[in-house]
Amino acid sequence: MESYVFLENYLNDILNSISFSRLQILHSSIISPIDLMDALKEISQSLQNNVLPLPTYMSNIAQYIDIIKLQAYQLDSKIVFVLEIPLVDPEIFTLYQLYSIPILDNQTGFHHILSTVHKYIARDDDSVSYVLPMDNEKCKQISQNQRMCTDILPYPIDTDAICEAQLLKPLSNWTPKNANKSVKTKECVQTFFRIP
């Protein structure tokens, strides 16, 4: 009777793992949270250029389960589960949402406004480079103040950078090239990582 219960539980685990993998949900029938955390710690120690998006603590296991992509396929008589764990560049960017605000020109009496092409812009902490997240809503939230975005390239903040990026540089005696109007930015108090 004991072997029957064991076999039934084993088959239920297999069925659960297949069902959840079709839904692309990482379930404990595929890998236990403790085994997942052990694997993440091992991966983290072996990385050289990139890092995991979150520290490897058990308190972060729910966020890891959320961001890991799951694939499954059959190979001969085995079911193979592939866990795609995102790696990020260790560089962190601060995200800004751009708002255009009319500025009164006292000489002409007209208001000037810089119409922005991008809804969001982000810069690194050193104000050396910026990125343009294509769609902030498509970035994966990994914690309350952190998002992970793919397919974004950092650009240098120099005189050839877009006006919005030049305005994110620390204040000094400079005027943005091709920017005779003003833009106001609002910091979203969010940081995000770039996935290489």
DRENPA-3360 file (N, C-alpha, C; in nm, 2 decimals, always signed):
BEGIN
1 = MESYVFLE = +0.08/-0.12/+0.00/+0.00/+0.00/+0.00/+0.09/+0.13/+0.00 ~ +0.20/+0.12/+0.07/+0.29/+0.23/+0.08/+0.35/+0.27/-0.05 ~ +0.39/+0.16/-0.13/+0.44/+0.19/-0.26/+0.34/+0.24/-0.36 ~ +0.21/+0.21/-0.34/+0.11/+0.26/-0.42/+0.09/+0.41/-0.40 ~ +0.09/+0.45/-0.27/+0.08/+0.60/-0.24/+0.20/+0.67/-0.29 ~ +0.32/+0.61/-0.28/+0.44/+0.68/-0.33/+0.43/+0.70/-0.48 ~ +0.39/+0.59/-0.55/+0.38/+0.60/-0.69/+0.27/+0.70/-0.74 ~ +0.16/+0.70/-0.66/+0.06/+0.80/-0.69/+0.11/+0.94/-0.68;
9 = NYLNDILN = +0.18/+0.97/-0.57/+0.24/+1.10/-0.54/+0.34/+1.14/-0.65 ~ +0.42/+1.04/-0.69/+0.52/+1.06/-0.79/+0.45/+1.10/-0.93 ~ +0.35/+1.03/-0.96/+0.28/+1.06/-1.09/+0.21/+1.19/-1.08 ~ +0.15/+1.22/-0.96/+0.09/+1.36/-0.95/+0.19/+1.47/-0.96 ~ +0.31/+1.45/-0.91/+0.41/+1.55/-0.93/+0.45/+1.57/-1.07 ~ +0.46/+1.46/-1.15/+0.49/+1.47/-1.29/+0.38/+1.54/-1.36 ~ +0.25/+1.50/-1.33/+0.14/+1.57/-1.40/+0.14/+1.72/-1.36 ~ +0.16/+1.75/-1.24/+0.16/+1.89/-1.19/+0.27/+1.97/-1.27;
17 = SISFSRLQ = +0.39/+1.91/-1.27/+0.50/+1.98/-1.34/+0.48/+2.00/-1.48 ~ +0.41/+1.91/-1.55/+0.38/+1.92/-1.69/+0.27/+2.03/-1.71 ~ +0.17/+2.03/-1.62/+0.06/+2.13/-1.63/+0.12/+2.27/-1.61 ~ +0.20/+2.28/-1.50/+0.25/+2.42/-1.47/+0.35/+2.46/-1.58 ~ +0.43/+2.37/-1.64/+0.52/+2.41/-1.74/+0.45/+2.46/-1.86 ~ +0.33/+2.41/-1.89/+0.25/+2.46/-2.01/+0.21/+2.60/-1.98 ~ +0.18/+2.63/-1.86/+0.14/+2.77/-1.82/+0.26/+2.86/-1.79 ~ +0.38/+2.80/-1.81/+0.51/+2.87/-1.79/+0.52/+2.92/-1.65;
25 = ILHSSIIS = +0.47/+2.84/-1.55/+0.48/+2.87/-1.41/+0.58/+2.78/-1.34 ~ +0.68/+2.83/-1.28/+0.77/+2.75/-1.21/+0.71/+2.70/-1.08 ~ +0.69/+2.57/-1.07/+0.62/+2.51/-0.95/+0.72/+2.42/-0.87 ~ +0.69/+2.40/-0.75/+0.78/+2.32/-0.66/+0.78/+2.18/-0.70 ~ +0.69/+2.13/-0.79/+0.70/+2.00/-0.84/+0.81/+1.98/-0.94 ~ +0.86/+2.10/-1.00/+0.97/+2.10/-1.10/+1.10/+2.11/-1.02 ~ +1.11/+2.21/-0.93/+1.23/+2.22/-0.85/+1.18/+2.29/-0.72 ~ +1.23/+2.23/-0.61/+1.19/+2.29/-0.48/+1.26/+2.42/-0.45;
33 = PIDLMDAL = +1.19/+2.51/-0.38/+1.25/+2.64/-0.35/+1.39/+2.63/-0.29 ~ +1.42/+2.54/-0.21/+1.55/+2.52/-0.15/+1.66/+2.48/-0.26 ~ +1.62/+2.39/-0.34/+1.71/+2.35/-0.45/+1.73/+2.46/-0.55 ~ +1.62/+2.54/-0.58/+1.64/+2.65/-0.67/+1.74/+2.75/-0.61 ~ +1.72/+2.78/-0.48/+1.81/+2.88/-0.42/+1.96/+2.83/-0.41 ~ +1.97/+2.70/-0.39/+2.11/+2.64/-0.39/+2.17/+2.66/-0.53 ~ +2.09/+2.63/-0.64/+2.14/+2.65/-0.77/+2.17/+2.79/-0.81 ~ +2.09/+2.88/-0.76/+2.11/+3.03/-0.78/+2.24/+3.07/-0.72;
41 = KEISQSLQ = +2.26/+3.02/-0.60/+2.39/+3.06/-0.53/+2.51/+3.01/-0.60 ~ +2.50/+2.89/-0.65/+2.61/+2.83/-0.73/+2.63/+2.91/-0.86 ~ +2.52/+2.94/-0.93/+2.53/+3.02/-1.05/+2.60/+3.16/-1.02 ~ +2.55/+3.22/-0.91/+2.60/+3.35/-0.87/+2.75/+3.35/-0.85 ~ +2.80/+3.25/-0.78/+2.95/+3.24/-0.76/+3.03/+3.21/-0.88 ~ +2.97/+3.16/-0.98/+3.04/+3.13/-1.11/+3.04/+3.24/-1.21 ~ +2.96/+3.34/-1.18/+2.95/+3.45/-1.28/+3.07/+3.55/-1.27 ~ +3.11/+3.60/-1.39/+3.23/+3.69/-1.39/+3.19/+3.83/-1.43;
49 = NNVLPLPT = +3.12/+3.84/-1.55/+3.08/+3.98/-1.60/+2.94/+4.02/-1.56 ~ +2.85/+3.93/-1.55/+2.71/+3.97/-1.52/+2.68/+3.92/-1.38 ~ +2.56/+3.96/-1.33/+2.51/+3.92/-1.20/+2.37/+3.88/-1.21 ~ +2.32/+3.81/-1.10/+2.18/+3.78/-1.09/+2.11/+3.91/-1.05 ~ +1.98/+3.92/-1.09/+1.91/+4.05/-1.07/+1.88/+4.08/-0.92 ~ +1.88/+3.98/-0.84/+1.85/+3.99/-0.70/+1.95/+3.91/-0.61 ~ +1.97/+3.95/-0.49/+2.05/+3.87/-0.40/+1.99/+3.73/-0.38 ~ +2.08/+3.64/-0.35/+2.03/+3.50/-0.34/+2.00/+3.47/-0.19;
57 = YMSNIAQY = +1.88/+3.53/-0.15/+1.83/+3.50/-0.02/+1.69/+3.43/-0.04 ~ +1.66/+3.35/+0.06/+1.53/+3.28/+0.05/+1.41/+3.38/+0.05 ~ +1.43/+3.50/+0.10/+1.33/+3.60/+0.10/+1.30/+3.65/-0.04 ~ +1.39/+3.63/-0.13/+1.37/+3.67/-0.27/+1.32/+3.56/-0.36 ~ +1.29/+3.44/-0.31/+1.25/+3.33/-0.39/+1.13/+3.36/-0.47 ~ +1.03/+3.43/-0.42/+0.91/+3.46/-0.49/+0.94/+3.54/-0.61 ~ +1.03/+3.64/-0.60/+1.06/+3.73/-0.71/+1.14/+3.65/-0.82 ~ +1.22/+3.56/-0.78/+1.29/+3.47/-0.87/+1.20/+3.38/-0.95;
65 = IDIIKLQA = +1.10/+3.32/-0.88/+1.00/+3.24/-0.95/+0.92/+3.32/-1.05 ~ +0.90/+3.45/-1.02/+0.83/+3.54/-1.11/+0.91/+3.57/-1.24 ~ +1.04/+3.59/-1.23/+1.12/+3.63/-1.34/+1.19/+3.52/-1.42 ~ +1.19/+3.40/-1.37/+1.25/+3.29/-1.44/+1.15/+3.24/-1.54 ~ +1.20/+3.23/-1.67/+1.12/+3.17/-1.78/+1.13/+3.02/-1.78 ~ +1.03/+2.95/-1.81/+1.03/+2.81/-1.80/+0.99/+2.75/-1.94 ~ +1.07/+2.65/-1.98/+1.04/+2.58/-2.10/+1.05/+2.43/-2.07 ~ +0.98/+2.35/-2.14/+0.98/+2.20/-2.12/+0.97/+2.13/-2.25;
73 = YQLDSKIV = +1.04/+2.02/-2.26/+1.03/+1.94/-2.38/+1.06/+1.79/-2.34 ~ +1.02/+1.71/-2.43/+1.05/+1.56/-2.41/+1.17/+1.52/-2.49 ~ +1.25/+1.45/-2.43/+1.37/+1.39/-2.49/+1.38/+1.24/-2.46 ~ +1.35/+1.16/-2.57/+1.33/+1.02/-2.55/+1.22/+0.99/-2.45 ~ +1.26/+0.93/-2.34/+1.15/+0.90/-2.24/+1.16/+0.99/-2.12 ~ +1.23/+1.11/-2.13/+1.25/+1.20/-2.02/+1.18/+1.33/-2.05 ~ +1.14/+1.40/-1.95/+1.09/+1.53/-1.96/+1.20/+1.63/-1.91 ~ +1.23/+1.72/-2.00/+1.34/+1.81/-1.96/+1.28/+1.95/-1.94;
81 = FVLEIPLV = +1.32/+2.01/-1.83/+1.27/+2.15/-1.79/+1.39/+2.24/-1.80 ~ +1.37/+2.35/-1.87/+1.48/+2.45/-1.89/+1.43/+2.58/-1.82 ~ +1.52/+2.62/-1.72/+1.49/+2.74/-1.65/+1.58/+2.85/-1.70 ~ +1.52/+2.95/-1.76/+1.60/+3.07/-1.81/+1.60/+3.17/-1.70 ~ +1.72/+3.19/-1.65/+1.74/+3.28/-1.54/+1.81/+3.40/-1.59 ~ +1.75/+3.52/-1.58/+1.81/+3.64/-1.64/+1.93/+3.68/-1.57 ~ +2.03/+3.73/-1.65/+2.15/+3.79/-1.59/+2.15/+3.93/-1.63 ~ +2.20/+4.02/-1.54/+2.20/+4.16/-1.57/+2.34/+4.22/-1.56;
89 = DPEIFTLY = +2.36/+4.33/-1.63/+2.48/+4.41/-1.61/+2.48/+4.47/-1.47 ~ +2.59/+4.47/-1.40/+2.59/+4.53/-1.27/+2.56/+4.68/-1.26 ~ +2.55/+4.74/-1.37/+2.52/+4.89/-1.38/+2.38/+4.91/-1.35 ~ +2.35/+5.01/-1.27/+2.21/+5.05/-1.23/+2.18/+5.18/-1.29 ~ +2.06/+5.20/-1.35/+2.02/+5.32/-1.41/+1.90/+5.38/-1.33 ~ +1.89/+5.51/-1.32/+1.78/+5.57/-1.25/+1.68/+5.62/-1.36 ~ +1.56/+5.58/-1.35/+1.46/+5.60/-1.45/+1.38/+5.74/-1.42 ~ +1.37/+5.81/-1.53/+1.30/+5.94/-1.52/+1.18/+5.94/-1.62;
97 = QLYSIPIL = +1.07/+5.99/-1.58/+0.96/+6.01/-1.67/+0.96/+6.16/-1.71 ~ +0.96/+6.18/-1.84/+0.97/+6.31/-1.90/+0.84/+6.39/-1.91 ~ +0.84/+6.51/-1.86/+0.72/+6.59/-1.88/+0.76/+6.72/-1.94 ~ +0.69/+6.77/-2.04/+0.72/+6.90/-2.10/+0.64/+7.00/-2.03 ~ +0.71/+7.11/-1.99/+0.65/+7.22/-1.92/+0.68/+7.35/-2.00 ~ +0.58/+7.43/-2.03/+0.60/+7.55/-2.10/+0.68/+7.65/-2.02 ~ +0.77/+7.72/-2.08/+0.86/+7.82/-2.02/+0.83/+7.95/-2.09 ~ +0.80/+8.05/-2.01/+0.77/+8.18/-2.06/+0.91/+8.25/-2.10;
105 = DNQTGFHH = +0.91/+8.30/-2.23/+1.02/+8.38/-2.27/+0.99/+8.52/-2.25 ~ +1.06/+8.59/-2.15/+1.02/+8.72/-2.11/+1.05/+8.82/-2.23 ~ +1.14/+8.79/-2.32/+1.16/+8.89/-2.43/+1.05/+8.89/-2.53 ~ +1.00/+8.77/-2.56/+0.89/+8.77/-2.67/+0.75/+8.76/-2.61 ~ +0.74/+8.71/-2.49/+0.61/+8.69/-2.43/+0.55/+8.55/-2.47 ~ +0.62/+8.48/-2.55/+0.58/+8.35/-2.60/+0.63/+8.24/-2.50 ~ +0.55/+8.13/-2.50/+0.60/+8.01/-2.42/+0.67/+7.92/-2.51 ~ +0.78/+7.86/-2.46/+0.85/+7.76/-2.54/+0.84/+7.63/-2.47;
113 = ILSTVHKY = +0.84/+7.52/-2.55/+0.82/+7.39/-2.49/+0.90/+7.29/-2.58 ~ +0.97/+7.20/-2.51/+1.04/+7.10/-2.58/+0.95/+6.98/-2.59 ~ +0.91/+6.94/-2.71/+0.83/+6.82/-2.72/+0.93/+6.70/-2.72 ~ +0.91/+6.61/-2.63/+0.99/+6.50/-2.62/+0.94/+6.38/-2.70 ~ +1.04/+6.31/-2.76/+1.00/+6.19/-2.84/+0.98/+6.07/-2.75 ~ +1.06/+6.07/-2.64/+1.05/+5.95/-2.55/+0.98/+5.99/-2.42 ~ +0.91/+5.89/-2.37/+0.83/+5.91/-2.25/+0.92/+5.89/-2.13 ~ +1.02/+5.80/-2.14/+1.11/+5.77/-2.03/+1.26/+5.78/-2.08;
121 = IARDDDSV = +1.34/+5.82/-1.98/+1.49/+5.81/-2.01/+1.55/+5.77/-1.87 ~ +1.66/+5.71/-1.88/+1.73/+5.66/-1.76/+1.88/+5.69/-1.78 ~ +1.94/+5.73/-1.67/+2.09/+5.75/-1.67/+2.15/+5.67/-1.56 ~ +2.28/+5.65/-1.58/+2.36/+5.58/-1.48/+2.39/+5.67/-1.36 ~ +2.44/+5.62/-1.25/+2.47/+5.70/-1.14/+2.58/+5.80/-1.16 ~ +2.67/+5.78/-1.25/+2.78/+5.87/-1.28/+2.75/+5.97/-1.39 ~ +2.63/+5.97/-1.44/+2.58/+6.06/-1.55/+2.67/+6.05/-1.67 ~ +2.72/+5.93/-1.70/+2.81/+5.91/-1.81/+2.73/+5.86/-1.93;
129 = SYVLPMDN = +2.63/+5.78/-1.90/+2.55/+5.72/-2.01/+2.41/+5.72/-1.98 ~ +2.33/+5.70/-2.08/+2.18/+5.70/-2.07/+2.12/+5.59/-2.16 ~ +2.01/+5.55/-2.12/+1.93/+5.45/-2.21/+1.79/+5.50/-2.23 ~ +1.73/+5.45/-2.33/+1.59/+5.48/-2.37/+1.51/+5.36/-2.36 ~ +1.45/+5.33/-2.25/+1.36/+5.21/-2.24/+1.25/+5.23/-2.34 ~ +1.23/+5.14/-2.43/+1.12/+5.16/-2.53/+0.98/+5.16/-2.47 ~ +0.95/+5.08/-2.38/+0.82/+5.08/-2.32/+0.84/+5.03/-2.18 ~ +0.83/+5.13/-2.09/+0.85/+5.10/-1.94/+0.75/+5.00/-1.89;
137 = EKCKQISQ = +0.63/+4.99/-1.95/+0.53/+4.90/-1.90/+0.57/+4.75/-1.93 ~ +0.66/+4.73/-2.03/+0.70/+4.60/-2.07/+0.82/+4.55/-1.99 ~ +0.88/+4.64/-1.91/+0.99/+4.59/-1.83/+0.93/+4.51/-1.72 ~ +1.01/+4.41/-1.68/+0.97/+4.32/-1.57/+1.00/+4.38/-1.43 ~ +0.90/+4.39/-1.35/+0.92/+4.44/-1.21/+0.98/+4.33/-1.13 ~ +1.09/+4.36/-1.07/+1.16/+4.26/-0.98/+1.15/+4.29/-0.83 ~ +1.12/+4.41/-0.80/+1.09/+4.46/-0.66/+1.02/+4.59/-0.67 ~ +0.98/+4.64/-0.56/+0.90/+4.76/-0.56/+0.97/+4.88/-0.64;
145 = NQRMCTDI = +1.10/+4.89/-0.63/+1.16/+5.00/-0.70/+1.26/+4.96/-0.80 ~ +1.25/+4.84/-0.85/+1.35/+4.79/-0.95/+1.27/+4.72/-1.07 ~ +1.32/+4.75/-1.19/+1.27/+4.68/-1.31/+1.38/+4.63/-1.39 ~ +1.35/+4.53/-1.47/+1.45/+4.47/-1.55/+1.40/+4.48/-1.70 ~ +1.48/+4.54/-1.78/+1.44/+4.57/-1.92/+1.54/+4.50/-2.02 ~ +1.49/+4.46/-2.13/+1.58/+4.39/-2.23/+1.59/+4.48/-2.35 ~ +1.69/+4.45/-2.43/+1.71/+4.51/-2.56/+1.72/+4.66/-2.55 ~ +1.80/+4.71/-2.46/+1.83/+4.85/-2.45/+1.98/+4.87/-2.46;
153 = LPYPIDTD = +2.02/+4.98/-2.52/+2.17/+5.00/-2.54/+2.20/+5.13/-2.47 ~ +2.31/+5.13/-2.39/+2.35/+5.26/-2.33/+2.42/+5.35/-2.43 ~ +2.40/+5.48/-2.42/+2.46/+5.58/-2.51/+2.54/+5.68/-2.42 ~ +2.65/+5.73/-2.47/+2.72/+5.83/-2.39/+2.64/+5.96/-2.38 ~ +2.65/+6.03/-2.26/+2.59/+6.16/-2.25/+2.70/+6.26/-2.29 ~ +2.70/+6.30/-2.41/+2.80/+6.40/-2.46/+2.73/+6.51/-2.54 ~ +2.80/+6.59/-2.60/+2.74/+6.70/-2.68/+2.65/+6.65/-2.79 ~ +2.67/+6.53/-2.84/+2.59/+6.48/-2.95/+2.47/+6.40/-2.90;
161 = AICEAQLL = +2.46/+6.38/-2.77/+2.34/+6.31/-2.71/+2.22/+6.39/-2.73 ~ +2.10/+6.32/-2.72/+1.98/+6.39/-2.73/+1.96/+6.49/-2.62 ~ +1.88/+6.59/-2.65/+1.87/+6.70/-2.55/+1.83/+6.66/-2.41 ~ +1.73/+6.57/-2.41/+1.68/+6.52/-2.28/+1.80/+6.45/-2.20 ~ +1.89/+6.38/-2.26/+2.00/+6.32/-2.20/+2.10/+6.42/-2.15 ~ +2.12/+6.53/-2.23/+2.22/+6.63/-2.19/+2.17/+6.71/-2.06 ~ +2.04/+6.72/-2.05/+1.98/+6.78/-1.93/+1.99/+6.70/-1.81 ~ +2.02/+6.57/-1.82/+2.04/+6.49/-1.70/+2.19/+6.50/-1.65;
169 = KPLSNWTP = +2.27/+6.56/-1.72/+2.41/+6.58/-1.67/+2.41/+6.67/-1.55 ~ +2.51/+6.65/-1.46/+2.52/+6.74/-1.35/+2.54/+6.88/-1.40 ~ +2.48/+6.98/-1.32/+2.49/+7.12/-1.36/+2.63/+7.17/-1.37 ~ +2.66/+7.23/-1.48/+2.79/+7.30/-1.51/+2.76/+7.41/-1.61 ~ +2.87/+7.47/-1.66/+2.85/+7.57/-1.75/+2.84/+7.51/-1.89 ~ +2.72/+7.46/-1.93/+2.70/+7.40/-2.06/+2.56/+7.44/-2.10 ~ +2.54/+7.43/-2.23/+2.41/+7.45/-2.29/+2.39/+7.33/-2.38 ~ +2.28/+7.26/-2.37/+2.25/+7.15/-2.45/+2.25/+7.19/-2.60;
177 = KNANKSVK = +2.32/+7.11/-2.68/+2.33/+7.13/-2.83/+2.19/+7.12/-2.88 ~ +2.15/+7.21/-2.97/+2.02/+7.20/-3.03/+1.90/+7.20/-2.93 ~ +1.92/+7.26/-2.82/+1.81/+7.26/-2.72/+1.80/+7.41/-2.67 ~ +1.71/+7.48/-2.73/+1.69/+7.62/-2.69/+1.56/+7.63/-2.61 ~ +1.51/+7.52/-2.57/+1.39/+7.52/-2.49/+1.41/+7.44/-2.37 ~ +1.31/+7.42/-2.28/+1.34/+7.36/-2.15/+1.26/+7.23/-2.14 ~ +1.31/+7.14/-2.06/+1.23/+7.02/-2.03/+1.25/+7.00/-1.88 ~ +1.14/+6.95/-1.82/+1.14/+6.92/-1.67/+1.13/+6.77/-1.66;
185 = TKECVQTF = +1.21/+6.71/-1.57/+1.20/+6.57/-1.55/+1.16/+6.54/-1.41 ~ +1.09/+6.43/-1.40/+1.04/+6.39/-1.27/+1.10/+6.25/-1.24 ~ +1.18/+6.24/-1.13/+1.24/+6.11/-1.10/+1.13/+6.02/-1.05 ~ +1.13/+5.89/-1.11/+1.03/+5.80/-1.07/+1.07/+5.72/-0.95 ~ +1.18/+5.75/-0.89/+1.24/+5.67/-0.78/+1.24/+5.52/-0.81 ~ +1.28/+5.49/-0.92/+1.29/+5.35/-0.96/+1.43/+5.33/-1.03 ~ +1.49/+5.22/-1.01/+1.61/+5.18/-1.08/+1.58/+5.06/-1.16 ~ +1.65/+5.04/-1.27/+1.64/+4.92/-1.34/+1.77/+4.87/-1.40;
193 = FRIP = +1.78/+4.75/-1.43/+1.90/+4.68/-1.47/+1.89/+4.66/-1.62 ~ +2.00/+4.66/-1.69/+2.00/+4.63/-1.83/+2.04/+4.49/-1.85 ~ +1.96/+4.41/-1.92/+2.00/+4.27/-1.95/+2.08/+4.27/-2.08 ~ +2.20/+4.22/-2.07/+2.29/+4.22/-2.19/+2.23/+4.14/-2.30;
% end
